[in-house]
Amino acid sequence: MKILQDLKENVFKVIEHYMPLEEFESWLYSSDGLINLMNEDVVLEVFAFNYRQSDAGYQFRKAIFKFFKEDEFLLWKVKAFIVT
């Protein structure tokens, strides 16, 4: 699904500091399609995450990155580096 791909890319952007966590949170709550996917563990986790905690960036990576394969992240990172 496109919306899950968008979620993955935006998570990776946050982890690599291409997108501020606040911007991700705004995107998350404005994405109508994600509400319908609350049965997906990663979607439930991003909605349940506390974006206001003091070390939110670190905690976000720790809580969310486990839902993705490291090779997916590395491939995305290489592609993002080539584009920028």
Phi, psi and omega in degrees: 000142182297320183295324177290325176295318177298319178299312181300313180298319180290325174299314179298321178298320178295315181299323181268006177066027172275340180226127176295148181301325179296321178293320177299315180300317178297316178300316182303309184284347176261358180271099183300323184294331182289329179302325182283354183247029182294349176282348175278130183302316182295322179293315177300319180295317181291329176285328182276346184297141178271099182284355183258001180289157188297324179248049187300321181300312179294315181294325178298310179301315181297320184278325190259325186299333182296345180276354183240153178279141182298324180293329174297316180295315181296319177297316178299319182297317178297314179297318180295322180292321179294320182290323184275000000 
